[in-house]
Structures are given as C-alpha cells and as structure tokens.
C-alpha cells in the first residue's frame, strides 16, 4: 500500500492512498478533506487523492504514516 503527502497550494496539502481501511476512516471522520480524484483500474478502485487543509498537517501525517514531501525550490 502506498501513502503520500505533499504541498499542493497555499493553505492546502494533497494526500494519496491505496489503503482501503484508511480511505474508509478518512471518509467517515474527516468531512472537511475533499476527494480530488478516484483512481480505477478496470472497474476496481485502487486509490484516492484528498485535498487537506494545511492546518491539519499533523493529523494527516499521523493517519497516512508519512511526512509531507519538502520540495527544493532551487534550480
């Protein structure tokens, strides 16, 4: 199962997971986390991408079990 978190826009994070139990927990308890995309292979759900308020970074990191990816802005 893969879980990822990254910065999306000012004030937002994105989270991606393929873990079905985690998807169920997020849908049940985190009503303010919006579903951005559902990923299917054939007719079967394989992953979900969520948009998460930046204020909930720490709960998101605990639920996903990863830390936010830090991007290097230097070229």
C-alpha positions as CSV (number, residue, x, y, z in Angstrom):
1,X,0.0,0.0,0.0
2,X,1.4,3.4,-0.8
3,X,0.6,6.6,1.0
4,X,2.0,10.1,0.1
5,X,1.5,13.7,1.3
6,X,2.7,16.8,-0.5
7,X,2.1,20.5,-0.6
8,X,-0.5,21.5,-3.2
9,X,-1.3,25.2,-3.0
10,X,-1.2,27.9,-0.4
11,X,-3.1,26.5,2.6
12,X,-3.6,23.0,1.2
13,X,-1.9,19.6,1.2
14,X,-2.7,16.6,-1.1
15,X,-2.7,13.1,0.1
16,X,-2.8,9.9,-1.9
17,X,-3.5,6.4,-0.6
18,X,-4.3,2.9,-1.8
19,X,-5.1,1.6,1.7
20,X,-8.8,0.7,1.8
21,X,-9.1,1.0,5.6
22,X,-7.5,4.4,5.5
23,X,-9.9,5.6,2.8
24,X,-12.8,4.4,4.9
25,X,-11.5,6.2,8.0
26,X,-11.0,9.4,6.2
27,X,-14.4,9.3,4.6
28,X,-16.0,8.6,8.0
29,X,-14.1,11.1,10.3
30,X,-12.6,13.8,8.1
31,X,-15.6,15.5,6.4
32,X,-13.6,18.6,5.5
33,X,-11.0,16.6,3.5
34,X,-12.2,16.8,-0.1
35,X,-11.8,14.0,-2.6
36,X,-9.9,15.3,-5.6
37,X,-9.6,12.2,-7.6
38,X,-10.5,8.5,-7.6
39,X,-8.2,6.1,-9.4
40,X,-9.6,2.9,-11.0
41,X,-8.0,0.0,-12.8
42,X,-10.8,-1.7,-14.8
43,X,-13.8,-1.2,-12.6
44,X,-11.9,-1.6,-9.3
45,X,-10.9,1.4,-7.1
46,X,-7.2,1.4,-6.5
47,X,-6.5,4.8,-4.9
48,X,-8.0,8.1,-3.7
49,X,-6.4,11.6,-3.7
50,X,-7.6,14.0,-1.0
51,X,-7.2,17.8,-0.6
52,X,-6.4,18.6,3.1
53,X,-6.4,22.0,4.9
54,X,-2.8,22.8,5.9
55,X,-4.0,23.3,9.5
56,X,-4.5,19.5,9.6
57,X,-1.0,18.6,8.5
58,X,-0.1,16.8,11.8
59,X,-3.3,14.7,11.9
60,X,-2.7,13.9,8.2
61,X,0.9,12.8,8.8
62,X,-0.3,10.5,11.6
63,X,-3.1,9.0,9.6
64,X,-1.0,8.5,6.4
65,X,2.1,7.4,8.3
66,X,4.4,9.7,6.3
67,X,5.7,13.2,6.4
68,X,5.0,16.0,3.9
69,X,7.3,16.0,1.0
70,X,9.6,19.0,1.1
71,X,10.2,20.4,-2.4
72,X,13.5,22.1,-3.2
73,X,12.8,25.4,-4.9
74,X,16.4,25.9,-6.1
75,X,17.1,25.4,-9.8
